[in-house]
Every structure is written in C-alpha cells, then in structure tokens.
Amino acid sequence: MSGDGFLQGRRIHFAGVGGVGMAALAVLAKACGAEVTGCDISATSRTRWLESMGVKVSIGHDASHLLGVDELVVTPAVSPDNPELAYCASAEGRRIRVRRRGELLAEMVSSCSSIAVCGSHGKTTTATFTARLLLALGEDVSWAIGGETGDFPVAGVAKGGLFSDGAVLVVEADESDGTLALYHPDVLVVTNCEYDHPDHFKTPSDYFACFDAARRNSGDVVEAESLPLDGWDSLGSLPLHNQRNARAAAEVALRRGHSRESIERALASIVEELPDRRFQTIAANTPAGTVVTDYAHHPTEMKCAVAMARDVCRGRLRVLFQPHRYSRTKALINDFPEALRGVDEVVLCPTYAAFERPVEGGDIADLYAACRRAWKGTPRLFLARSCREAWRHAYFEGREDDVTLLLGAGDIIGLADDVVADCSAAGARPAGPGTDLSGFSFFRTGGRSVGGGVRHVVGMGSNLWISDLTTDEEYTRLGHGGAESRRPTPSGRVVFPAGAPGAVLGVPWMAGVPGSVGGWIVMNAGAFSHSIGELVMRVKVDGRWLARGECGFGYRTSAIKGVVEEVEFAFPESWDVDAATCLAKRPHFPPRCCGSVFKNPPGDFAGRLLEAVGAKGLSVGGAYVWEGHANVIAARDGATSSDILALARIMRERVFHRYGVRLSAEIRGLDV
C-alpha cells in the first residue's frame, strides 16, 4: 500500500506546530497525503524547518487559520481559550474534528509496519537509537521522535513512503495524556515504567494500566529492563541507563533478522551522540566552568544526570533545577531531595506550569521547604525568582573546575543562549569578593554583589529583601542625616533629606514604624488610616522637584521612579492623635522582621486572610510567621534570604488557593 492515500484529501491544521512532537507529526501527515498547515506563537528554527518540508506555518493563533480545514490537531498544552480550539466549539466550527496529537499518531502507527517506543524515561534516546540503527543497517525508515540529534531531525520519511513494502515507522509514544493505549504497533519497546504525569493519571494503577493496554495491543513487546547487557562491547562506555536504551534498540534489530555482528558495528558510532538536551555540554572548560543541560525532570532521571555530572566534575557540582508542572512537583515532592543528593549547591527555579493552573503544594517554595527539611544545610540551597537570576549566580560563582548542571524541561532550556554568550566572555567577569549585601537588608541575610548591574538606592533597609544569590545588582546607601538636617522654607514648610530616619519627622501615627524618609515616600507608608503622602508638598527625584500631584500616591505605592533626594512637608499645627497612643496600639514585633509582608488587598486585610489559612506558626528553615500577626515574617539564627522568600510564597499561595486573592508584597525586592 502506498502512503500517498492514507490521509489523502484530509485538510489538517496543527495548533502549536512548532512543538517537537507536533512538528514531527505534521511532516508525517503531509507525507501521507494530507494538506497540512500549522501555527505557533513565534517563528523558530523548527517552524522554518517545517516550511522547508512544505508545511505552511502561520505565526500567531487565529480562527481564520481553520478556513477549509477538516481536522484540528492539538496537545494538552493548547488551552480551551485558544482561538482555533474555541472556534471549533462554536456552532459554525463544530464541523471541524478536534483530535489529540496522540490519536492521529496512533492511527498512523496502527496502520503500517511500526515500532513504538514508550516508557517513563529514555524513550527519546531509545527511539533515536532504534531509528538510526535500522537506517545504518540498510532499512527504509520513517520516524517521529521528540528530540533532535545533531543533523538528525525530529521526523523523516522512508524513501518509498510510510506504507511501502519493507518500510518501517519508528515513533516515540507518549503516555502523558493516555493516548498510548490507542497504539497497535508491530513492536512495542517499553524502556521502564515508573509513576508520572499525576495531572492525568490520578493513581499509579491508572498509569500502569495505560502501559498494559499498549502491551496487549502490540504484536511483540521488548521489555528493556529485562534484557541482558553482558557481551555487548559497544555499550561498555555508556552509563547504565543508556546501556539499557541502546540494548533495547539492538534487540529490535535482532528480532528483525539482523546479525549481532552487524548491529555491534553500527551501534558503536550511533551511541556516541545523544539527542539534544540529554546531558548536552553547552559550554566547556571556561573560566566559569563547564555547563551541561539535561531534560531530566523526574527524580529518577535527575539521579542519572547528577551521577553523570559528578563523574566528570573536578570541582564543585552546582545544579540549577526547574520543576516541570505543579502536579508532578506535588506528587513527587519527597523524591526530589534524594535525587539531588551529592550536589554541592542547588538553586531552585520557579515551577514551569506547562498548561497547568497552580496546584496547592506544588509551588517551587514547597519543594524548597522539603529540601530544607531533608538536607539540614547540606548541600547549599538557594531559591531564585527566575531561571535567569539562577544562571547569573552560577556564572559569577563558577570556577574553571566546576560543573553547572541545568535540569528541567521548561524555561530553563532557554538559558542555553545566555550561557554561551556569558561563558564566551567569562574572562571579563568581575574579579574579587564583591560587596557583602547582608548589611543592606533588615533581615541581614543578603548575598553578594559583583557590581556592574542595576543600581538600587537604599535608605535604612527596613523594608527591603535581598537575595542570597550572587548578582551584579548594586546597592548604594543614602546618607542618613538626623533631626538637625531639617531645612525650613520661607513658607513655613520643612525639607528633609531622603536618607534621614522617618522617625525624625515626628508624625505621631507613624510612631514605631521603621524606615527612612525616602522609603516612606516611595511606598507611601502609613498607619491608622493615614499615609505619609498626605503631608507631602514636593519630592526631589534625580535633581527634579515633583509636586504632590505628580507623585501618584496610592495605597502603599507611588508612581515615583528614580532616586528620591529630598522631601518637602507641610505639617499641621496640631495632630488628631498622639504618638504615645499610637505606639501603645502597635504590636511589639519580634526582632529581625520587616513588619507587614503583604499589602492589604482592596476591601480586606492581608493579616485576616493569612490567619484564616493558618499562616501563623508556619516556618521554612530559619524563617517563621510570627504568632502575634499572620502577616509578619521573622528570622531566627541561621535564616537565609531564600528561607524568607520561600515562606512568603507559601503564605501567598495559601491565600490564593483558598480565596482566589493574589497578595502583593509590601517588602521591596520580595517579588513572589
């Protein structure tokens, strides 16, 4: 049967066609006679490759892409509000059949001579080894694989077409959405089976049942973990997990009638190159060390990657890890710390959502807390606000013998370009110890600055959080001044320098509130239904005076950008309250705290919401929520800035999941 007729006349559109699995399927669909189009949010090297393969690609999502289309192919990553998918749900668009990617690929696999490679781990590598091995042995091979290997693309078509005599299709069969159960291949390769994808499979039994269904549907099954490894000389240089992957590919070739000798000869060169992002070195032997990226995001995969990195590391082994999906982070949260043992330093990055909404207990802060409990200080542990921040720390801290391992399947993959650019200029990194930032933050747990980056001007630091990662951000402290630094004006107003302690203003309802004049102004600090902006006449910012109306004062905020230098106030002749009364009403905060962590949301109080979700008494490492007020974090001895960041995130997430309210940080720098 010729492949020309299998999808002949079917007009198929792929939403998100630039994805690795969608791109591969689009190429095969075109080879089967379909009229194929696709779209994605941006142009990439893969969308350009698709166009070179004859697939028309549009940039952006729009219902107009479906004009004349019979079928729309999507993945779980396509949200319900996607314009193409939404159109198909309308009365006009219901004629268009919506299919999951796995359904169409299963239809192809089930209709031709095929080999499907599935498993919890290693399926991309095993499928790549299998396809390349059969090609090297002279077979006519088509393939669709979720990864590229050098110049071996994600998809290829047999010379005679998918359905020609002697041709075979090799695919990577993904189980994540349950479509694996639809495959009916001639040969099914199962690399291994370990519970994953809790977003779809609610129990391990559900997950394993999907694999059992695929086994029942297949003509022959190769169980990779049961294959003997002895005597295969071409496998000896590989780590154990890749020995099993290569052995599974060899077993497929054996069962197709190839001799062991010919397989050994061909396999020796094939296993030298792994698919992209599978322990791929992207910067080697630079002054900042060697940087390796790996797609591993399940604890078992991570253990393998860490072991491989430790084998080649002569200095410190540093891991930057971004969890993939909230549901997986929550389900496997107690397995991740063990997977990262043996590492000298771990920097955790915010969870990559993929298509998921946040899941309570699956935030990166929850994983940080689990690691903090499990490790008790070893290895060194940090929490970053972004993958970019994590990498810059690794870049500034790296030394020639160090290895930095980037783990994960989300945004962290995109760091590769930054790594290459930075490491090529690593000789220009700032030398020396840099500036100790701990004295700039009221928590006094800040990190180090090597200088040369964004400059921040700091007053007393009473409402400031600084990361304990090494950065190039610079912090400069304003001169403080005291009560004697006030300057009367002819109109009877008074001017204070921004660096003076706020207490010198003598505002009674601010009695006991820490901070500098400048800090109070920028945040429009207040208490007892008042705010400092009420008293301001003018603010001098970067040498220019702004009238109060230009300052944009709002609740705990202002529109002031730049460095506040001086402030002109107009005080009333008398106050409606005295300082002693306000001070008596103010809680006696514990030492080493910043006061309120979050601003009050409109029409409510952050403290009330946090108390309702049980925030009081929560702790991460040395940071804890004060029992006297649920909106106050304090620091014990040994607390780190990362502890404080993690605890603040957990507090915020509890309120969000219970009440749907997203609290905003009042503490400067605590961007949670």
LOTORVEX-49571 format. One record per residue (C-alpha): x, y, z; residue in one letter. Coordinates in steps of 0.25 Angstrom, whole numbers, padded with zeros to 4 digits. Layout:
N
      c1      c2      c3   res
       X       Y       Z     a
...
***
This chain:
672
      c1      c2      c3   res
    0000    0000    0000     m
    0005    0014   -0003     s
    0006    0024    0007     g
    0000    0034   -0003     d
   -0014    0030    0000     g
   -0015    0028    0015     f
   -0019    0043    0018     l
   -0022    0047    0004     q
   -0031    0059    0003     g
   -0031    0062    0018     r
   -0028    0076    0022     r
   -0021    0076    0035     i
   -0017    0088    0044     h
   -0007    0087    0055     f
   -0009    0097    0067     a
    0005    0099    0073     g
    0012    0092    0061     v
    0026    0097    0066     g
    0026    0087    0077     g
    0035    0076    0075     v
    0024    0065    0075     g
    0015    0073    0067     m
    0025    0077    0056     a
    0029    0062    0055     a
    0014    0058    0053     l
    0012    0069    0043     a
    0023    0064    0034     v
    0018    0050    0034     l
    0003    0055    0032     a
    0008    0062    0019     k
    0015    0050    0014     a
    0003    0042    0016     c
   -0005    0051    0006     g
   -0011    0061    0015     a
   -0012    0076    0013     e
   -0005    0081    0025     v
   -0004    0095    0031     t
    0000    0099    0045     g
    0002    0111    0054     c
    0010    0115    0066     d
    0012    0128    0075     i
    0026    0131    0069     s
    0035    0127    0058     a
    0047    0117    0062     t
    0057    0109    0055     s
    0047    0097    0055     r
    0036    0105    0049     t
    0046    0109    0038     r
    0050    0095    0036     w
    0035    0091    0035     l
    0033    0101    0024     e
    0045    0095    0017     s
    0038    0082    0018     m
    0026    0088    0011     g
    0017    0091    0023     v
    0011    0105    0023     k
    0013    0111    0036     v
    0005    0124    0041     s
    0011    0132    0053     i
    0000    0134    0064     g
   -0013    0128    0067     h
   -0026    0131    0060     d
   -0039    0125    0056     a
   -0036    0129    0041     s
   -0026    0118    0040     h
   -0037    0108    0040     l
   -0043    0113    0027     l
   -0046    0100    0019     g
   -0039    0091    0030     v
   -0045    0077    0033     d
   -0038    0074    0046     e
   -0030    0082    0057     l
   -0019    0074    0064     v
   -0016    0079    0078     v
   -0008    0075    0090     t
   -0012    0077    0105     p
   -0003    0090    0105     a
   -0014    0096    0096     v
   -0023    0104    0105     s
   -0038    0104    0104     p
   -0038    0119    0100     d
   -0028    0117    0089     n
   -0035    0124    0077     p
   -0035    0111    0068     e
   -0040    0102    0079     l
   -0051    0112    0083     a
   -0055    0113    0069     y
   -0057    0098    0068     c
   -0066    0099    0080     a
   -0075    0109    0073     s
   -0087    0106    0065     a
   -0080    0110    0052     e
   -0068    0102    0055     g
   -0074    0089    0060     r
   -0072    0082    0046     r
   -0057    0082    0049     i
   -0052    0070    0056     r
   -0043    0072    0068     v
   -0032    0062    0071     r
   -0021    0060    0081     r
   -0007    0058    0075     r
   -0006    0044    0081     g
   -0019    0040    0074     e
   -0014    0043    0060     l
    0000    0037    0062     l
   -0007    0025    0068     a
   -0015    0024    0055     e
   -0002    0024    0047     m
    0005    0014    0055     v
   -0007    0005    0055     s
   -0008    0005    0040     s
    0006    0002    0036     c
    0019   -0006    0039     s
    0023    0001    0052     s
    0031    0001    0065     i
    0026    0009    0076     a
    0036    0013    0088     v
    0029    0016    0101     c
    0033    0017    0115     g
    0035    0027    0127     s
    0049    0030    0124     h
    0058    0029    0112     g
    0048    0028    0101     k
    0054    0039    0092     t
    0068    0033    0093     t
    0063    0019    0091     t
    0055    0023    0079     a
    0066    0031    0073     t
    0076    0019    0075     f
    0066    0010    0068     t
    0063    0018    0056     a
    0077    0022    0054     r
    0082    0007    0056     l
    0072    0002    0046     l
    0076    0013    0036     l
    0090    0009    0037     a
    0086   -0006    0035     l
    0080   -0002    0022     g
    0065   -0002    0025     e
    0056    0008    0019     d
    0051    0016    0032     v
    0041    0027    0035     s
    0042    0033    0049     w
    0035    0043    0058     a
    0043    0046    0071     i
    0042    0056    0082     g
    0056    0061    0080     g
    0067    0065    0070     e
    0081    0059    0070     t
    0091    0067    0062     g
    0086    0067    0048     d
    0076    0056    0051     f
    0063    0064    0051     p
    0050    0060    0059     v
    0044    0053    0047     a
    0047    0047    0034     g
    0040    0039    0023     v
    0044    0026    0017     a
    0049    0027    0002     k
    0037    0018   -0002     g
    0027    0025    0008     g
    0021    0020    0021     l
    0013    0009    0015     f
    0023    0004    0004     s
    0027   -0011    0005     d
    0039   -0012    0014     g
    0037    0001    0021     a
    0036    0003    0036     v
    0032    0014    0044     l
    0039    0017    0058     v
    0032    0026    0067     v
    0033    0031    0081     e
    0020    0028    0088     a
    0016    0038    0099     d
    0007    0033    0110     e
    0005    0046    0117     s
   -0010    0048    0112     d
   -0013    0033    0112     g
   -0013    0032    0097     t
   -0002    0021    0098     l
   -0014    0012    0100     a
   -0018    0014    0086     l
   -0006    0009    0079     y
   -0005   -0004    0072     h
    0009   -0005    0067     p
    0016   -0018    0062     d
    0027   -0016    0072     v
    0025   -0008    0086     l
    0038   -0005    0093     v
    0036   -0002    0108     v
    0048    0005    0114     t
    0043    0005    0128     n
    0030    0008    0136     c
    0030    0018    0148     e
    0018    0026    0152     y
    0018    0040    0146     d
    0008    0050    0140     h
   -0001    0051    0152     p
   -0009    0062    0145     d
   -0015    0052    0136     h
   -0013    0039    0144     f
   -0019    0040    0158     k
   -0013    0028    0163     t
   -0001    0019    0160     p
   -0010    0008    0156     s
   -0017    0017    0145     d
   -0003    0020    0140     y
    0002    0005    0139     f
   -0011    0001    0133     a
   -0009    0010    0121     c
    0004    0003    0118     f
   -0003   -0011    0120     d
   -0013   -0007    0109     a
   -0002   -0003    0100     a
    0005   -0017    0102     r
   -0008   -0024    0099     r
   -0010   -0017    0086     n
    0004   -0020    0081     s
    0009   -0031    0073     g
    0023   -0032    0080     d
    0028   -0026    0093     v
    0042   -0023    0097     v
    0044   -0020    0112     e
    0057   -0012    0112     a
    0060   -0015    0127     e
    0059   -0030    0125     s
    0070   -0030    0114     l
    0084   -0036    0118     p
    0095   -0026    0116     l
    0107   -0036    0116     d
    0115   -0037    0104     g
    0111   -0025    0097     w
    0124   -0018    0094     d
    0118   -0005    0088     s
    0111   -0002    0101     l
    0122   -0002    0111     g
    0125    0013    0111     s
    0111    0017    0113     l
    0104    0020    0127     p
    0095    0008    0131     l
    0082    0015    0127     h
    0087    0018    0113     n
    0093    0004    0112     q
    0079   -0001    0114     r
    0073    0009    0104     n
    0084    0004    0093     a
    0082   -0010    0097     r
    0067   -0009    0094     a
    0070   -0003    0080     a
    0079   -0015    0078     a
    0068   -0024    0082     e
    0059   -0018    0072     v
    0069   -0020    0061     a
    0072   -0035    0065     l
    0057   -0038    0064     r
    0056   -0032    0050     r
    0067   -0042    0046     g
    0080   -0034    0046     h
    0092   -0041    0051     s
    0098   -0038    0065     r
    0112   -0034    0058     e
    0106   -0024    0048     s
    0098   -0018    0060     i
    0110   -0016    0068     e
    0118   -0010    0057     r
    0107    0000    0054     a
    0103    0003    0069     l
    0117    0007    0073     a
    0116    0020    0065     s
    0101    0023    0068     i
    0102    0023    0083     v
    0113    0034    0083     e
    0103    0044    0080     e
    0091    0047    0089     l
    0078    0055    0086     p
    0079    0070    0089     d
    0077    0073    0104     r
    0081    0059    0108     r
    0094    0062    0116     f
    0098    0072    0106     q
    0110    0081    0108     t
    0107    0095    0104     i
    0120    0102    0110     a
    0133    0094    0113     a
    0145    0098    0121     n
    0142    0113    0122     t
    0147    0121    0134     p
    0133    0120    0139     a
    0134    0105    0138     g
    0126    0095    0129     t
    0111    0096    0127     v
    0103    0084    0124     v
    0088    0083    0121     t
    0079    0072    0123     d
    0064    0070    0120     y
    0063    0062    0133     a
    0051    0066    0141     h
    0047    0053    0148     h
    0055    0049    0161     p
    0059    0036    0154     t
    0065    0044    0142     e
    0071    0054    0151     m
    0079    0044    0159     k
    0085    0039    0146     c
    0088    0053    0141     a
    0094    0056    0155     v
    0103    0044    0155     a
    0108    0046    0141     m
    0111    0061    0145     a
    0119    0056    0158     r
    0127    0047    0149     d
    0133    0058    0141     v
    0133    0069    0151     c
    0147    0072    0157     r
    0142    0084    0165     g
    0128    0088    0171     r
    0116    0082    0165     l
    0104    0092    0164     r
    0090    0089    0160     v
    0080    0099    0155     l
    0067    0091    0155     f
    0053    0096    0150     q
    0042    0086    0153     p
    0032    0083    0142     h
    0017    0085    0145     r
    0011    0087    0159     y
    0004    0074    0159     s
    0017    0066    0157     r
    0025    0075    0168     t
    0014    0072    0178     k
    0013    0057    0175     a
    0028    0054    0176     l
    0032    0065    0185     i
    0039    0055    0195     n
    0047    0049    0184     d
    0053    0061    0178     f
    0063    0064    0190     p
    0068    0050    0189     e
    0070    0051    0174     a
    0079    0064    0177     l
    0088    0058    0188     r
    0103    0058    0185     g
    0102    0072    0179     v
    0110    0083    0185     d
    0100    0094    0182     e
    0085    0094    0178     v
    0078    0106    0172     v
    0063    0104    0170     l
    0055    0112    0160     c
    0040    0115    0159     p
    0032    0103    0155     t
    0029    0102    0140     y
    0014    0102    0138     a
    0013    0096    0124     a
   -0002    0096    0122     f
   -0006    0095    0137     e
   -0012    0104    0147     r
   -0005    0105    0160     p
   -0007    0094    0169     v
   -0006    0096    0184     e
    0006    0089    0190     g
    0013    0089    0176     g
    0020    0102    0176     d
    0035    0103    0176     i
    0034    0108    0190     a
    0028    0095    0195     d
    0040    0088    0188     l
    0050    0097    0195     y
    0044    0095    0208     a
    0044    0079    0206     a
    0059    0080    0202     c
    0062    0089    0214     r
    0056    0079    0223     r
    0063    0067    0217     a
    0077    0073    0216     w
    0078    0081    0228     k
    0088    0090    0222     g
    0095    0081    0212     t
    0096    0084    0200     p
    0096    0099    0200     r
    0082    0102    0196     l
    0076    0115    0189     f
    0063    0119    0183     l
    0063    0128    0171     a
    0052    0137    0166     r
    0055    0133    0151     s
    0064    0124    0143     c
    0072    0136    0138     r
    0075    0140    0153     e
    0079    0126    0156     a
    0089    0125    0144     w
    0095    0139    0147     r
    0098    0134    0161     h
    0105    0121    0155     a
    0112    0129    0145     y
    0118    0139    0155     f
    0121    0128    0165     e
    0126    0117    0155     g
    0141    0114    0155     r
    0149    0106    0144     e
    0147    0092    0150     d
    0133    0094    0154     d
    0121    0087    0146     v
    0108    0094    0146     t
    0096    0085    0142     l
    0083    0091    0137     l
    0072    0081    0139     l
    0057    0083    0135     g
    0048    0083    0123     a
    0043    0097    0124     g
    0048    0111    0123     d
    0062    0107    0127     i
    0064    0101    0114     i
    0064    0115    0108     g
    0077    0118    0116     l
    0086    0112    0106     a
    0088    0124    0098     d
    0091    0133    0111     d
    0101    0122    0115     v
    0108    0122    0102     v
    0109    0137    0102     a
    0113    0139    0116     d
    0123    0128    0116     c
    0130    0133    0103     s
    0132    0146    0111     a
    0135    0139    0124     a
    0149    0145    0125     g
    0142    0159    0127     a
    0135    0155    0139     r
    0137    0164    0151     p
    0149    0159    0160     a
    0150    0159    0175     g
    0140    0156    0186     p
    0130    0167    0182     g
    0121    0174    0192     t
    0114    0167    0204     d
    0100    0171    0203     l
    0095    0166    0217     s
    0096    0179    0224     g
    0087    0186    0214     f
    0075    0177    0217     s
    0067    0178    0231     f
    0068    0162    0231     f
    0083    0163    0229     r
    0083    0150    0221     t
    0086    0156    0207     g
    0096    0151    0197     g
    0108    0157    0189     r
    0109    0167    0178     s
    0120    0167    0168     v
    0115    0181    0163     g
    0113    0186    0149     g
    0098    0183    0148     g
    0085    0191    0152     v
    0087    0201    0163     r
    0078    0202    0175     h
    0078    0213    0185     v
    0075    0208    0199     v
    0071    0216    0212     g
    0071    0209    0225     m
    0067    0195    0218     g
    0056    0193    0228     s
    0046    0189    0217     n
    0056    0182    0207     l
    0059    0168    0204     w
    0071    0164    0196     i
    0074    0150    0190     s
    0085    0142    0196     d
    0090    0139    0181     l
    0102    0146    0175     t
    0097    0156    0166     t
    0102    0169    0158     d
    0092    0177    0165     e
    0098    0189    0172     e
    0092    0195    0185     y
    0096    0209    0190     t
    0092    0214    0204     r
    0088    0229    0205     l
    0094    0238    0215     g
    0084    0237    0227     h
    0085    0250    0234     g
    0077    0253    0246     g
    0067    0264    0252     a
    0078    0275    0251     e
    0077    0272    0236     s
    0063    0278    0234     r
    0063    0291    0226     r
    0051    0301    0228     p
    0046    0308    0216     t
    0041    0323    0215     p
    0026    0317    0214     s
    0027    0310    0228     g
    0029    0296    0221     r
    0041    0288    0224     v
    0050    0279    0215     v
    0057    0266    0220     f
    0068    0258    0213     p
    0062    0245    0208     a
    0073    0237    0216     g
    0068    0242    0229     a
    0061    0233    0238     p
    0046    0234    0237     g
    0045    0236    0252     a
    0051    0250    0251     v
    0038    0255    0244     l
    0031    0253    0258     g
    0018    0248    0251     v
    0010    0242    0263     p
    0002    0232    0255     w
    0016    0227    0249     m
    0022    0225    0263     a
    0030    0212    0264     g
    0030    0209    0248     v
    0044    0207    0243     p
    0049    0213    0230     g
    0056    0225    0224     s
    0048    0237    0219     v
    0051    0233    0205     g
    0046    0219    0207     g
    0033    0224    0213     w
    0031    0233    0201     i
    0033    0223    0191     v
    0024    0213    0198     m
    0014    0224    0203     n
    0016    0217    0217     a
    0004    0219    0226     g
   -0003    0214    0238     a
   -0016    0216    0246     f
   -0024    0220    0233     s
   -0013    0231    0229     h
   -0002    0231    0219     s
    0011    0240    0218     i
    0007    0245    0205     g
   -0004    0253    0212     e
    0007    0262    0217     l
    0016    0263    0205     v
    0017    0276    0197     m
    0028    0273    0187     r
    0038    0262    0185     v
    0052    0264    0179     k
    0055    0252    0169     v
    0068    0251    0162     d
    0070    0266    0163     g
    0056    0270    0159     r
    0045    0274    0168     w
    0031    0268    0167     l
    0018    0273    0172     a
    0010    0264    0181     r
    0000    0262    0169     g
    0011    0257    0160     e
    0015    0246    0171     c
    0004    0237    0168     g
    0002    0233    0183     f
   -0007    0221    0185     g
   -0009    0211    0196     y
    0005    0206    0199     r
    0010    0211    0186     t
    0014    0223    0177     s
    0018    0226    0163     a
    0032    0231    0167     i
    0043    0226    0158     k
    0057    0229    0161     g
    0065    0233    0173     v
    0058    0242    0184     v
    0067    0252    0189     e
    0059    0262    0198     e
    0045    0263    0202     v
    0037    0276    0206     e
    0026    0274    0216     f
    0015    0283    0221     a
    0011    0278    0236     f
   -0002    0282    0243     p
   -0001    0292    0255     e
   -0007    0280    0263     s
   -0010    0265    0261     w
   -0023    0258    0264     d
   -0015    0247    0271     v
   -0002    0246    0280     d
    0010    0237    0277     a
    0009    0230    0291     a
   -0005    0225    0288     t
   -0001    0220    0274     c
    0011    0213    0279     l
    0003    0206    0290     a
   -0006    0201    0280     k
    0005    0196    0271     r
    0009    0181    0272     p
    0022    0179    0279     h
    0029    0172    0267     f
    0039    0161    0269     p
    0054    0165    0266     p
    0059    0163    0251     r
    0046    0165    0244     c
    0041    0175    0233     c
    0027    0177    0238     g
    0016    0175    0229     s
    0020    0165    0217     v
    0008    0167    0208     f
   -0001    0179    0205     k
   -0016    0179    0209     n
   -0024    0175    0197     p
   -0036    0184    0193     p
   -0047    0183    0203     g
   -0039    0173    0212     d
   -0027    0171    0221     f
   -0015    0162    0218     a
   -0014    0159    0232     g
   -0028    0154    0233     r
   -0027    0145    0221     l
   -0013    0139    0225     l
   -0019    0136    0239     e
   -0031    0129    0232     a
   -0022    0120    0224     v
   -0013    0116    0236     g
   -0001    0124    0233     a
    0003    0127    0248     k
    0014    0118    0252     g
    0018    0113    0238     l
    0033    0112    0236     s
    0043    0109    0226     v
    0057    0107    0230     g
    0060    0119    0240     g
    0049    0128    0235     a
    0035    0127    0242     y
    0022    0134    0243     v
    0020    0142    0256     w
    0009    0136    0265     e
    0006    0150    0268     g
    0002    0154    0254     h
    0000    0145    0242     a
    0006    0156    0232     n
    0019    0157    0239     v
    0031    0148    0236     i
    0043    0148    0246     a
    0057    0141    0245     a
    0063    0132    0255     r
    0078    0130    0255     d
    0082    0122    0242     g
    0071    0128    0234     a
    0074    0131    0219     t
    0068    0141    0209     s
    0063    0128    0202     s
    0056    0123    0214     d
    0049    0136    0215     i
    0045    0136    0200     l
    0040    0122    0201     a
    0032    0125    0213     l
    0026    0137    0207     a
    0022    0129    0194     r
    0015    0118    0202     i
    0007    0129    0210     m
    0003    0135    0197     r
   -0001    0122    0191     e
   -0009    0118    0202     r
   -0018    0131    0201     v
   -0019    0129    0186     f
   -0024    0115    0186     h
   -0034    0117    0198     r
   -0039    0131    0194     y
   -0034    0134    0180     g
   -0027    0146    0184     v
   -0013    0149    0179     r
   -0006    0157    0190     l
    0005    0167    0186     s
    0018    0168    0194     a
    0020    0181    0202     e
    0034    0178    0205     i
    0043    0183    0194     r
    0050    0172    0186     g
    0041    0161    0191     l
    0035    0158    0177     d
    0027    0146    0180     v
***
